[in-house]
Structure formats: structure tokens, C-alpha cells
Amino acid sequence: MTSPDILTVDSLVTQIYETEEKLAIAAAKIGESYLQEVLKNQKEATILLATGNSQLKFLDRVIADQTIDWSRINLLHLDEYLGIEGNNSASFRFYLHEKVEKRINSKSFNYLNGDALEPIEECDRYTKLLQQYPIDLCLLGVGLNGHLAFNEPQVANFNDTYKVKIVKLDPQTRQVQVNQGHFSTLDQVPKYALTLTIPTIMSAKKILCLALGENKAEIIRQTLKGEISTLCPASILRQHSHATLLLDKKSAAFL
């Protein structure tokens, strides 16, 4: 496969691929190789999963790999809408169950329950899971406003003392969900969500962040060329010593 164009900004290595397919293949190889190395030195590993269209081809590649011992891997995920049931096709639990859990036999699969009767207690429960399962590999996407998970610019905190918290969603983020067909109207999109915080994400030993398409080009430019600031939460990735940002030509258009 043709070598990617590589750009390093601060500590963040960015790889740019001609197509989404080549990006998915490369990301899968990086993830597989890393997990195999981790499992040589540890009894088990923990992956923090993202959702969204950027992850689909990558997840298919990783799951198709026969060398990964899923029975030694614990899985958690980044975020979930508040008040949404797990069997709702717009929920991230539904996405992960359909795209990942039912296709593998993992050691554990730990969901954020968006419809928990006591959301603050749910944050506490998930915080304890994160303490139990230090993150070896975090998979990420980047929102149109630079959010990581649901750490929107107005709520992102690079020094957050919480591991998991409840946040109000940006109207732009909610509208994206309508545009992608997950909800019929903006009123149907939950206004709040549970999210892992920026320090939790940054605690991962390795991060793979995928961003695809021309609609991500401007925020990727801000991520790499602007100041490291909560105005563009993804910019914090430039301070992680083992993070890789994978782009296609369209998302890298303004670089």
C-alpha cells in the first residue's frame, strides 16, 4: 500500500491517506499490532470505543482479523444520550451491540446506560469501571465543532476532575444527528448526554483518531493549526505522546 503523507504537530502524528478504504486498512493494522503487543505483556486489555460513520470500515477490518484474542479484551465506550433506551436505533449502545458486541466474544462489554433512572449514579458506576479497567487503546472521531466524545467546546475541560459527567449538547451536534438520519426532527434529539471527560480520554495509553470527509476539513485545520484550546477540544490530542490522527484527502484538504 502507498505510504501516507505524514504531518507531525507537537506530539501528534497525522497520517493522510488517499481514500477512506486505505485509511481503514492502515488504522486496523495499527490497532491490531498494538493490541497484540499489549497482550504479550498483560493478561487482558481495555479498548474505549467510539461510534459514528468514521469508525465503520475500521471496525469491520478489526473484527475480521482472526489474530485478536477478544476473550482477553474489555470494552467500554465514550458517550451516550441521556434518557435514550438501548434498543433505540439512534443510541450508541444499539450501534455498538450491532456493529461490535454480537460479532465478537469479548471478556466484557460495558455500556453507559443512557436511560438509567439515576444518571449521576450511572456516572459513578462507570467511573468505577474505568478505574478497574485502565484504557490501553482509545478510538476517537472528531465532531464538526471539534468535540471529542460529547465534550463540546462550551463544556470541555482539559483539567476536569470527573471521569464521566452529564453535559448539554450543542445544537450543531444535535442537528448532525438529524442530517445523518438518526432522528427525524431536532426536537427528537436528546439535549443532554453522558460523556467520558477529556482527562479520561487522554489517560489512554494509545489513541487512534479517525476523521473523514470534506465536512471535517475546517475543524481539522483548527485542530492542527490553531491554539490548543477548549474552543477546539480535539486540539488537546497534540499533547498526547502516543496519539495518531488518521485523515483522508478530503478531511486534510485545508492542511
C-alpha atoms as an extended CHARMM CRD file, in Angstrom:
* protein
*
       255  EXT
         1         1  MET       CA              0.0000000000        0.0000000000        0.0000000000  PROA      1               0.0000000000
         2         2  THR       CA              1.2310000000        3.5230000000       -0.8040000000  PROA      2               0.0000000000
         3         3  SER       CA              2.7670000000        5.2240000000        2.2040000000  PROA      3               0.0000000000
         4         4  PRO       CA              0.6550000000        8.0030000000        3.6990000000  PROA      4               0.0000000000
         5         5  ASP       CA              1.6320000000       11.6400000000        3.8540000000  PROA      5               0.0000000000
         6         6  ILE       CA              2.7450000000       12.3300000000        7.4200000000  PROA      6               0.0000000000
         7         7  LEU       CA              2.4630000000       15.5580000000        9.3550000000  PROA      7               0.0000000000
         8         8  THR       CA              3.6060000000       15.9260000000       12.9770000000  PROA      8               0.0000000000
         9         9  VAL       CA              2.2630000000       18.8070000000       15.0540000000  PROA      9               0.0000000000
        10        10  ASP       CA              3.6040000000       18.9940000000       18.6100000000  PROA      10              0.0000000000
        11        11  SER       CA              3.3230000000       15.3520000000       19.7490000000  PROA      11              0.0000000000
        12        12  LEU       CA              0.5060000000       14.3710000000       17.3930000000  PROA      12              0.0000000000
        13        13  VAL       CA              1.3660000000       12.2940000000       14.3330000000  PROA      13              0.0000000000
        14        14  THR       CA             -1.0990000000       12.7690000000       11.4760000000  PROA      14              0.0000000000
        15        15  GLN       CA             -1.3080000000       10.2900000000        8.6070000000  PROA      15              0.0000000000
        16        16  ILE       CA             -3.1330000000       11.2690000000        5.4130000000  PROA      16              0.0000000000
        17        17  TYR       CA             -4.4890000000        8.5800000000        3.0680000000  PROA      17              0.0000000000
        18        18  GLU       CA             -5.8560000000        8.7840000000       -0.4620000000  PROA      18              0.0000000000
        19        19  THR       CA             -9.1230000000        7.0290000000        0.3710000000  PROA      19              0.0000000000
        20        20  GLU       CA            -11.3200000000        6.0090000000        3.2770000000  PROA      20              0.0000000000
        21        21  GLU       CA            -10.6220000000        2.3630000000        2.4640000000  PROA      21              0.0000000000
        22        22  LYS       CA             -6.8490000000        2.8030000000        2.7070000000  PROA      22              0.0000000000
        23        23  LEU       CA             -7.2900000000        4.7030000000        5.9460000000  PROA      23              0.0000000000
        24        24  ALA       CA             -9.4050000000        1.9010000000        7.4410000000  PROA      24              0.0000000000
        25        25  ILE       CA             -6.8510000000       -0.7360000000        6.4690000000  PROA      25              0.0000000000
        26        26  ALA       CA             -3.9980000000        1.2650000000        7.9810000000  PROA      26              0.0000000000
        27        27  ALA       CA             -5.8640000000        2.0830000000       11.1890000000  PROA      27              0.0000000000
        28        28  ALA       CA             -6.7970000000       -1.5670000000       11.6410000000  PROA      28              0.0000000000
        29        29  LYS       CA             -3.1890000000       -2.6500000000       11.2180000000  PROA      29              0.0000000000
        30        30  ILE       CA             -2.0220000000       -0.1100000000       13.7840000000  PROA      30              0.0000000000
        31        31  GLY       CA             -4.6970000000       -1.1820000000       16.2610000000  PROA      31              0.0000000000
        32        32  GLU       CA             -4.1550000000       -4.9040000000       15.7640000000  PROA      32              0.0000000000
        33        33  SER       CA             -0.3880000000       -4.6550000000       16.1130000000  PROA      33              0.0000000000
        34        34  TYR       CA             -0.6860000000       -2.5860000000       19.2600000000  PROA      34              0.0000000000
        35        35  LEU       CA             -3.2340000000       -4.9020000000       20.8860000000  PROA      35              0.0000000000
        36        36  GLN       CA             -1.1140000000       -7.9550000000       20.1600000000  PROA      36              0.0000000000
        37        37  GLU       CA              1.8700000000       -6.2500000000       21.7910000000  PROA      37              0.0000000000
        38        38  VAL       CA             -0.2090000000       -5.2950000000       24.8490000000  PROA      38              0.0000000000
        39        39  LEU       CA             -1.4940000000       -8.8500000000       25.2570000000  PROA      39              0.0000000000
        40        40  LYS       CA              2.0500000000      -10.1960000000       25.1860000000  PROA      40              0.0000000000
        41        41  ASN       CA              2.7250000000       -8.2390000000       28.3580000000  PROA      41              0.0000000000
        42        42  GLN       CA             -0.6820000000       -8.2160000000       30.0820000000  PROA      42              0.0000000000
        43        43  LYS       CA             -3.3660000000      -10.7630000000       30.8260000000  PROA      43              0.0000000000
        44        44  GLU       CA             -6.0390000000       -8.5270000000       29.3400000000  PROA      44              0.0000000000
        45        45  ALA       CA             -6.5170000000       -5.2210000000       27.5410000000  PROA      45              0.0000000000
        46        46  THR       CA             -9.1520000000       -2.4880000000       27.5210000000  PROA      46              0.0000000000
        47        47  ILE       CA            -10.4830000000       -0.6760000000       24.4500000000  PROA      47              0.0000000000
        48        48  LEU       CA            -12.5460000000        2.5020000000       24.6070000000  PROA      48              0.0000000000
        49        49  LEU       CA            -14.8560000000        2.5380000000       21.5910000000  PROA      49              0.0000000000
        50        50  ALA       CA            -16.2030000000        5.4100000000       19.5320000000  PROA      50              0.0000000000
        51        51  THR       CA            -19.2690000000        5.3810000000       17.3100000000  PROA      51              0.0000000000
        52        52  GLY       CA            -20.0800000000        7.2380000000       14.1190000000  PROA      52              0.0000000000
        53        53  ASN       CA            -19.5970000000        6.7700000000       10.4100000000  PROA      53              0.0000000000
        54        54  SER       CA            -15.8330000000        7.2840000000       10.6040000000  PROA      54              0.0000000000
        55        55  GLN       CA            -15.4870000000        4.0450000000       12.5640000000  PROA      55              0.0000000000
        56        56  LEU       CA            -17.4840000000        1.6480000000       10.3860000000  PROA      56              0.0000000000
        57        57  LYS       CA            -14.9330000000        0.3670000000        7.8690000000  PROA      57              0.0000000000
        58        58  PHE       CA            -12.2260000000        0.3880000000       10.5160000000  PROA      58              0.0000000000
        59        59  LEU       CA            -14.3170000000       -1.7110000000       12.9150000000  PROA      59              0.0000000000
        60        60  ASP       CA            -15.1540000000       -4.1650000000       10.1420000000  PROA      60              0.0000000000
        61        61  ARG       CA            -11.4470000000       -4.6370000000        9.4480000000  PROA      61              0.0000000000
        62        62  VAL       CA            -10.5150000000       -5.1050000000       13.0870000000  PROA      62              0.0000000000
        63        63  ILE       CA            -13.3350000000       -7.5630000000       13.7740000000  PROA      63              0.0000000000
        64        64  ALA       CA            -12.4400000000       -9.5830000000       10.6770000000  PROA      64              0.0000000000
        65        65  ASP       CA             -8.9040000000      -10.0560000000       11.9810000000  PROA      65              0.0000000000
        66        66  GLN       CA             -8.5440000000      -13.5850000000       13.3170000000  PROA      66              0.0000000000
        67        67  THR       CA             -5.4220000000      -12.9450000000       15.4110000000  PROA      67              0.0000000000
        68        68  ILE       CA             -7.0360000000      -10.7940000000       18.1160000000  PROA      68              0.0000000000
        69        69  ASP       CA             -7.9770000000      -12.7330000000       21.2440000000  PROA      69              0.0000000000
        70        70  TRP       CA            -11.2000000000      -10.9290000000       22.1550000000  PROA      70              0.0000000000
        71        71  SER       CA            -11.6760000000      -13.1540000000       25.1980000000  PROA      71              0.0000000000
        72        72  ARG       CA             -8.9090000000      -11.1160000000       26.8500000000  PROA      72              0.0000000000
        73        73  ILE       CA            -10.3080000000       -7.7050000000       25.9420000000  PROA      73              0.0000000000
        74        74  ASN       CA            -12.6830000000       -5.4840000000       27.9350000000  PROA      74              0.0000000000
        75        75  LEU       CA            -14.6790000000       -2.8960000000       26.0200000000  PROA      75              0.0000000000
        76        76  LEU       CA            -16.1490000000        0.4100000000       27.1400000000  PROA      76              0.0000000000
        77        77  HSD       CA            -17.4830000000        3.3530000000       25.1570000000  PROA      77              0.0000000000
        78        78  LEU       CA            -17.2390000000        7.1090000000       25.1150000000  PROA      78              0.0000000000
        79        79  ASP       CA            -20.7290000000        8.5180000000       25.4200000000  PROA      79              0.0000000000
        80        80  GLU       CA            -24.4820000000        8.0500000000       25.2700000000  PROA      80              0.0000000000
        81        81  TYR       CA            -27.5630000000       10.2210000000       25.0320000000  PROA      81              0.0000000000
        82        82  LEU       CA            -29.3520000000       10.8820000000       28.2980000000  PROA      82              0.0000000000
        83        83  GLY       CA            -32.7940000000        9.3030000000       28.5020000000  PROA      83              0.0000000000
        84        84  ILE       CA            -32.4690000000        7.0660000000       25.4500000000  PROA      84              0.0000000000
        85        85  GLU       CA            -33.1250000000        3.3190000000       25.6180000000  PROA      85              0.0000000000
        86        86  GLY       CA            -30.5480000000        0.8190000000       24.4650000000  PROA      86              0.0000000000
        87        87  ASN       CA            -32.8610000000       -0.7060000000       21.8740000000  PROA      87              0.0000000000
        88        88  ASN       CA            -33.3890000000        2.6560000000       20.1800000000  PROA      88              0.0000000000
        89        89  SER       CA            -31.5850000000        2.5130000000       16.8210000000  PROA      89              0.0000000000
        90        90  ALA       CA            -30.2130000000        6.0280000000       17.4240000000  PROA      90              0.0000000000
        91        91  SER       CA            -28.4920000000        5.0420000000       20.6710000000  PROA      91              0.0000000000
        92        92  PHE       CA            -24.7970000000        4.3330000000       20.7740000000  PROA      92              0.0000000000
        93        93  ARG       CA            -25.4530000000        1.1430000000       22.7070000000  PROA      93              0.0000000000
        94        94  PHE       CA            -27.5060000000       -0.1140000000       19.7750000000  PROA      94              0.0000000000
        95        95  TYR       CA            -24.7310000000        0.8360000000       17.3430000000  PROA      95              0.0000000000
        96        96  LEU       CA            -22.0760000000       -0.9480000000       19.3860000000  PROA      96              0.0000000000
        97        97  HSD       CA            -24.1830000000       -4.0250000000       20.0030000000  PROA      97              0.0000000000
        98        98  GLU       CA            -24.9390000000       -4.4120000000       16.2980000000  PROA      98              0.0000000000
        99        99  LYS       CA            -21.5410000000       -3.3940000000       14.9070000000  PROA      99              0.0000000000
       100       100  VAL       CA            -19.2620000000       -4.9050000000       17.5490000000  PROA      100             0.0000000000
       101       101  GLU       CA            -20.5650000000       -6.8880000000       20.5220000000  PROA      101             0.0000000000
       102       102  LYS       CA            -22.6050000000       -9.5220000000       18.7190000000  PROA      102             0.0000000000
       103       103  ARG       CA            -19.7280000000      -10.1720000000       16.3020000000  PROA      103             0.0000000000
       104       104  ILE       CA            -17.0660000000      -10.9530000000       18.9210000000  PROA      104             0.0000000000
       105       105  ASN       CA            -16.7070000000      -12.8160000000       22.2120000000  PROA      105             0.0000000000
       106       106  SER       CA            -15.0760000000      -10.2490000000       24.4630000000  PROA      106             0.0000000000
       107       107  LYS       CA            -14.1140000000      -10.6640000000       28.1050000000  PROA      107             0.0000000000
       108       108  SER       CA            -16.5840000000       -7.9050000000       28.9810000000  PROA      108             0.0000000000
       109       109  PHE       CA            -18.6430000000       -5.2610000000       27.2100000000  PROA      109             0.0000000000
       110       110  ASN       CA            -19.5900000000       -2.3720000000       29.4540000000  PROA      110             0.0000000000
       111       111  TYR       CA            -22.2770000000        0.0540000000       28.3500000000  PROA      111             0.0000000000
       112       112  LEU       CA            -23.1300000000        3.5430000000       29.5250000000  PROA      112             0.0000000000
       113       113  ASN       CA            -26.8440000000        3.3060000000       30.3060000000  PROA      113             0.0000000000
       114       114  GLY       CA            -28.3810000000        6.4800000000       28.9720000000  PROA      114             0.0000000000
       115       115  ASP       CA            -31.7840000000        5.5580000000       30.3650000000  PROA      115             0.0000000000
       116       116  ALA       CA            -30.5300000000        4.9720000000       33.9040000000  PROA      116             0.0000000000
       117       117  LEU       CA            -33.0780000000        6.1560000000       36.4730000000  PROA      117             0.0000000000
       118       118  GLU       CA            -30.3060000000        7.9260000000       38.3920000000  PROA      118             0.0000000000
       119       119  PRO       CA            -27.8830000000        9.3950000000       35.8360000000  PROA      119             0.0000000000
       120       120  ILE       CA            -25.4140000000       10.6850000000       38.4230000000  PROA      120             0.0000000000
       121       121  GLU       CA            -25.2310000000        7.2100000000       39.9460000000  PROA      121             0.0000000000
       122       122  GLU       CA            -24.6020000000        5.8790000000       36.4380000000  PROA      122             0.0000000000
       123       123  CYS       CA            -21.6780000000        8.2750000000       36.0780000000  PROA      123             0.0000000000
       124       124  ASP       CA            -20.3130000000        6.9650000000       39.3780000000  PROA      124             0.0000000000
       125       125  ARG       CA            -20.7630000000        3.3430000000       38.2950000000  PROA      125             0.0000000000
       126       126  TYR       CA            -18.8970000000        3.9410000000       35.0480000000  PROA      126             0.0000000000
       127       127  THR       CA            -16.1790000000        5.8570000000       36.8640000000  PROA      127             0.0000000000
       128       128  LYS       CA            -15.5100000000        2.7570000000       38.9660000000  PROA      128             0.0000000000
       129       129  LEU       CA            -15.3380000000        0.6280000000       35.8050000000  PROA      129             0.0000000000
       130       130  LEU       CA            -12.7830000000        2.9980000000       34.3350000000  PROA      130             0.0000000000
       131       131  GLN       CA            -10.7230000000        2.7030000000       37.5000000000  PROA      131             0.0000000000
       132       132  GLN       CA            -10.9520000000       -1.0780000000       37.2110000000  PROA      132             0.0000000000
       133       133  TYR       CA            -10.0470000000       -1.1230000000       33.5110000000  PROA      133             0.0000000000
       134       134  PRO       CA             -7.2640000000        1.3570000000       32.6180000000  PROA      134             0.0000000000
       135       135  ILE       CA             -7.5760000000        2.2300000000       28.9210000000  PROA      135             0.0000000000
       136       136  ASP       CA             -4.9880000000        0.6610000000       26.6450000000  PROA      136             0.0000000000
       137       137  LEU       CA             -6.4640000000        1.8430000000       23.3580000000  PROA      137             0.0000000000
       138       138  CYS       CA             -8.9310000000        4.6890000000       22.7950000000  PROA      138             0.0000000000
       139       139  LEU       CA            -10.7040000000        5.0410000000       19.4600000000  PROA      139             0.0000000000
       140       140  LEU       CA            -11.9790000000        8.5000000000       18.5770000000  PROA      140             0.0000000000
       141       141  GLY       CA            -13.7200000000       10.5830000000       15.9710000000  PROA      141             0.0000000000
       142       142  VAL       CA            -13.8300000000       14.3860000000       15.7830000000  PROA      142             0.0000000000
       143       143  GLY       CA            -17.0770000000       16.3550000000       15.7960000000  PROA      143             0.0000000000
       144       144  LEU       CA            -17.7510000000       19.2530000000       13.4380000000  PROA      144             0.0000000000
       145       145  ASN       CA            -17.1090000000       21.6350000000       16.3250000000  PROA      145             0.0000000000
       146       146  GLY       CA            -14.0250000000       19.7090000000       17.4690000000  PROA      146             0.0000000000
       147       147  HSD       CA            -15.7280000000       17.7650000000       20.2170000000  PROA      147             0.0000000000
       148       148  LEU       CA            -14.2040000000       14.5190000000       21.4650000000  PROA      148             0.0000000000
       149       149  ALA       CA            -16.9380000000       12.1840000000       22.7290000000  PROA      149             0.0000000000
       150       150  PHE       CA            -19.5500000000       14.7390000000       23.8390000000  PROA      150             0.0000000000
       151       151  ASN       CA            -17.0450000000       17.2100000000       25.2380000000  PROA      151             0.0000000000
       152       152  GLU       CA            -18.4520000000       20.1940000000       23.3700000000  PROA      152             0.0000000000
       153       153  PRO       CA            -16.4000000000       23.4320000000       23.3330000000  PROA      153             0.0000000000
       154       154  GLN       CA            -18.6740000000       25.0150000000       25.9460000000  PROA      154             0.0000000000
       155       155  VAL       CA            -18.3080000000       22.1180000000       28.4020000000  PROA      155             0.0000000000
       156       156  ALA       CA            -14.8650000000       20.6830000000       27.6030000000  PROA      156             0.0000000000
       157       157  ASN       CA            -12.3990000000       20.9430000000       30.4820000000  PROA      157             0.0000000000
       158       158  PHE       CA             -8.8040000000       19.8570000000       29.9820000000  PROA      158             0.0000000000
       159       159  ASN       CA             -8.4080000000       19.6270000000       33.7830000000  PROA      159             0.0000000000
       160       160  ASP       CA            -11.7460000000       18.0100000000       34.5640000000  PROA      160             0.0000000000
       161       161  THR       CA            -11.8480000000       16.3000000000       37.9630000000  PROA      161             0.0000000000
       162       162  TYR       CA            -14.6020000000       13.9450000000       36.7650000000  PROA      162             0.0000000000
       163       163  LYS       CA            -14.1060000000       10.8380000000       34.6500000000  PROA      163             0.0000000000
       164       164  VAL       CA            -17.7140000000       10.8090000000       33.4540000000  PROA      164             0.0000000000
       165       165  LYS       CA            -20.2380000000       13.6310000000       33.5060000000  PROA      165             0.0000000000
       166       166  ILE       CA            -23.5950000000       14.8530000000       32.1780000000  PROA      166             0.0000000000
       167       167  VAL       CA            -23.3850000000       17.6030000000       29.5610000000  PROA      167             0.0000000000
       168       168  LYS       CA            -25.6970000000       19.7500000000       27.4700000000  PROA      168             0.0000000000
       169       169  LEU       CA            -25.2860000000       19.1670000000       23.7430000000  PROA      169             0.0000000000
       170       170  ASP       CA            -24.5410000000       21.8860000000       21.2240000000  PROA      170             0.0000000000
       171       171  PRO       CA            -27.4290000000       22.4860000000       18.7710000000  PROA      171             0.0000000000
       172       172  GLN       CA            -24.9880000000       21.8870000000       15.8950000000  PROA      172             0.0000000000
       173       173  THR       CA            -24.1570000000       18.4510000000       17.2740000000  PROA      173             0.0000000000
       174       174  ARG       CA            -27.8370000000       17.6220000000       17.6060000000  PROA      174             0.0000000000
       175       175  GLN       CA            -28.5600000000       18.8070000000       14.0660000000  PROA      175             0.0000000000
       176       176  VAL       CA            -25.8530000000       16.4900000000       12.6890000000  PROA      176             0.0000000000
       177       177  GLN       CA            -27.7980000000       13.5570000000       14.0930000000  PROA      177             0.0000000000
       178       178  VAL       CA            -30.8700000000       14.6950000000       12.1730000000  PROA      178             0.0000000000
       179       179  ASN       CA            -28.8630000000       15.2390000000        8.9920000000  PROA      179             0.0000000000
       180       180  GLN       CA            -27.4760000000       11.7110000000        9.2340000000  PROA      180             0.0000000000
       181       181  GLY       CA            -30.9670000000       10.2690000000        9.6030000000  PROA      181             0.0000000000
       182       182  HSD       CA            -30.6900000000        9.0320000000       13.1960000000  PROA      182             0.0000000000
       183       183  PHE       CA            -33.6220000000       11.2580000000       14.2350000000  PROA      183             0.0000000000
       184       184  SER       CA            -36.4490000000       12.7320000000       12.1730000000  PROA      184             0.0000000000
       185       185  THR       CA            -36.5080000000       16.1620000000       13.8050000000  PROA      185             0.0000000000
       186       186  LEU       CA            -34.2750000000       18.2500000000       16.0510000000  PROA      186             0.0000000000
       187       187  ASP       CA            -36.8400000000       18.0250000000       18.8580000000  PROA      187             0.0000000000
       188       188  GLN       CA            -36.3490000000       14.2420000000       18.9400000000  PROA      188             0.0000000000
       189       189  VAL       CA            -32.6170000000       14.5300000000       19.6080000000  PROA      189             0.0000000000
       190       190  PRO       CA            -31.8270000000       14.4540000000       23.3370000000  PROA      190             0.0000000000
       191       191  LYS       CA            -30.4950000000       17.7350000000       24.7060000000  PROA      191             0.0000000000
       192       192  TYR       CA            -28.1820000000       16.0760000000       27.2270000000  PROA      192             0.0000000000
       193       193  ALA       CA            -25.7250000000       13.2030000000       27.2160000000  PROA      193             0.0000000000
       194       194  LEU       CA            -23.3520000000       11.2030000000       29.3730000000  PROA      194             0.0000000000
       195       195  THR       CA            -19.7350000000       11.5460000000       28.3080000000  PROA      195             0.0000000000
       196       196  LEU       CA            -16.2900000000       10.4840000000       29.3710000000  PROA      196             0.0000000000
       197       197  THR       CA            -14.2380000000       13.6110000000       30.0130000000  PROA      197             0.0000000000
       198       198  ILE       CA            -11.1290000000       14.8940000000       28.2510000000  PROA      198             0.0000000000
       199       199  PRO       CA             -8.6920000000       13.7590000000       31.0030000000  PROA      199             0.0000000000
       200       200  THR       CA            -10.2520000000       10.2690000000       30.8640000000  PROA      200             0.0000000000
       201       201  ILE       CA             -9.6920000000       10.1290000000       27.1130000000  PROA      201             0.0000000000
       202       202  MET       CA             -6.1560000000       11.4780000000       27.4600000000  PROA      202             0.0000000000
       203       203  SER       CA             -5.3560000000        8.8280000000       30.0810000000  PROA      203             0.0000000000
       204       204  ALA       CA             -5.4330000000        6.1570000000       27.3640000000  PROA      204             0.0000000000
       205       205  LYS       CA             -2.0210000000        4.6500000000       26.6570000000  PROA      205             0.0000000000
       206       206  LYS       CA             -2.6560000000        4.9210000000       22.9180000000  PROA      206             0.0000000000
       207       207  ILE       CA             -5.2040000000        6.8950000000       20.8830000000  PROA      207             0.0000000000
       208       208  LEU       CA             -6.3480000000        6.3550000000       17.3030000000  PROA      208             0.0000000000
       209       209  CYS       CA             -8.4940000000        9.1940000000       15.9870000000  PROA      209             0.0000000000
       210       210  LEU       CA            -10.1960000000        8.9360000000       12.5870000000  PROA      210             0.0000000000
       211       211  ALA       CA            -11.6630000000       11.8950000000       10.7110000000  PROA      211             0.0000000000
       212       212  LEU       CA            -13.1640000000       11.5650000000        7.2440000000  PROA      212             0.0000000000
       213       213  GLY       CA            -14.7760000000       13.7560000000        4.6260000000  PROA      213             0.0000000000
       214       214  GLU       CA            -14.7490000000       17.3200000000        3.4150000000  PROA      214             0.0000000000
       215       215  ASN       CA            -17.1120000000       18.4650000000        6.1800000000  PROA      215             0.0000000000
       216       216  LYS       CA            -14.2990000000       17.8050000000        8.7020000000  PROA      216             0.0000000000
       217       217  ALA       CA            -11.6400000000       19.7760000000        6.8050000000  PROA      217             0.0000000000
       218       218  GLU       CA            -12.1170000000       23.0840000000        8.6460000000  PROA      218             0.0000000000
       219       219  ILE       CA            -12.1420000000       21.6140000000       12.1610000000  PROA      219             0.0000000000
       220       220  ILE       CA             -9.0940000000       19.5000000000       11.3350000000  PROA      220             0.0000000000
       221       221  ARG       CA             -7.3230000000       22.6790000000       10.2260000000  PROA      221             0.0000000000
       222       222  GLN       CA             -8.2230000000       24.2680000000       13.5670000000  PROA      222             0.0000000000
       223       223  THR       CA             -7.1620000000       21.1360000000       15.4530000000  PROA      223             0.0000000000
       224       224  LEU       CA             -3.6840000000       21.1480000000       13.9390000000  PROA      224             0.0000000000
       225       225  LYS       CA             -3.0580000000       24.8030000000       13.1060000000  PROA      225             0.0000000000
       226       226  GLY       CA             -4.8900000000       26.6880000000       15.8510000000  PROA      226             0.0000000000
       227       227  GLU       CA             -4.1490000000       27.1040000000       19.5320000000  PROA      227             0.0000000000
       228       228  ILE       CA             -4.5710000000       24.1910000000       21.9160000000  PROA      228             0.0000000000
       229       229  SER       CA             -7.8280000000       25.3110000000       23.4750000000  PROA      229             0.0000000000
       230       230  THR       CA            -11.2390000000       24.0760000000       24.5820000000  PROA      230             0.0000000000
       231       231  LEU       CA            -12.6230000000       26.1880000000       21.7200000000  PROA      231             0.0000000000
       232       232  CYS       CA            -11.4780000000       23.1820000000       19.6820000000  PROA      232             0.0000000000
       233       233  PRO       CA            -11.3590000000       20.2680000000       22.1450000000  PROA      233             0.0000000000
       234       234  ALA       CA             -9.6470000000       17.9500000000       19.6200000000  PROA      234             0.0000000000
       235       235  SER       CA             -6.5760000000       20.2070000000       19.7350000000  PROA      235             0.0000000000
       236       236  ILE       CA             -5.6340000000       18.5980000000       23.0680000000  PROA      236             0.0000000000
       237       237  LEU       CA             -4.5990000000       15.4860000000       21.1310000000  PROA      237             0.0000000000
       238       238  ARG       CA             -1.4290000000       17.3810000000       20.2370000000  PROA      238             0.0000000000
       239       239  GLN       CA             -0.3160000000       16.8670000000       23.8390000000  PROA      239             0.0000000000
       240       240  HSD       CA             -0.7010000000       13.0730000000       23.8460000000  PROA      240             0.0000000000
       241       241  SER       CA              2.5630000000       11.1930000000       23.3940000000  PROA      241             0.0000000000
       242       242  HSD       CA              1.0320000000        8.1750000000       21.6420000000  PROA      242             0.0000000000
       243       243  ALA       CA             -1.8280000000        9.5350000000       19.5530000000  PROA      243             0.0000000000
       244       244  THR       CA             -2.2870000000        9.1320000000       15.8110000000  PROA      244             0.0000000000
       245       245  LEU       CA             -4.7450000000       11.1570000000       13.7470000000  PROA      245             0.0000000000
       246       246  LEU       CA             -5.7690000000        9.4340000000       10.5140000000  PROA      246             0.0000000000
       247       247  LEU       CA             -7.2890000000       11.5370000000        7.7390000000  PROA      247             0.0000000000
       248       248  ASP       CA             -8.4030000000       11.0480000000        4.1700000000  PROA      248             0.0000000000
       249       249  LYS       CA             -7.5710000000       13.5670000000        1.4480000000  PROA      249             0.0000000000
       250       250  LYS       CA            -10.9150000000       15.3090000000        1.9050000000  PROA      250             0.0000000000
       251       251  SER       CA            -10.6000000000       15.9240000000        5.6480000000  PROA      251             0.0000000000
       252       252  ALA       CA             -6.9760000000       17.0350000000        5.1360000000  PROA      252             0.0000000000
       253       253  ALA       CA             -7.8870000000       19.4640000000        2.3390000000  PROA      253             0.0000000000
       254       254  PHE       CA             -7.0570000000       22.6370000000        4.3280000000  PROA      254             0.0000000000
       255       255  LEU       CA             -3.6910000000       21.4510000000        5.6130000000  PROA      255             0.0000000000
